[in-house]
Amino acid sequence: MSSSDVSIPSKDEKRSKLFFTTTDLLNKINSVMQEEQLKNSSTNDGDPLQEPQTDQPQFELQRRLPDGSTRKASKDEADYADFQAKLKQVRIL
């Protein structure tokens, strides 16, 4: 993926979106990965070694448990991570 594939928000978009949260970033990553997968699947020309994957690419927020394992973060945990991201951005301002 070249740097021109990543959309950089305009000044108006930056003003309309005051904070960028963890959820926003994960959603953006997932949408870019899905777009790339769709591009690649449409150009495989029937090559069986390049069949498109049936699973959609997905990054998700995970919670690390005391035993070292992880699980998908709950809605409340994701909201808390978003709130923490906003607080960090306010401190920078």
Secondary structure, DSSP 8 states (H G I E B T S, - for coil): --GGGS----HHHHHH-----HHHHHHHHHHHHHHHHHHHHHTSTT-GGG---SS------EEE-TTS-EEE--HHHHHHHHHHHHHHHHHH-
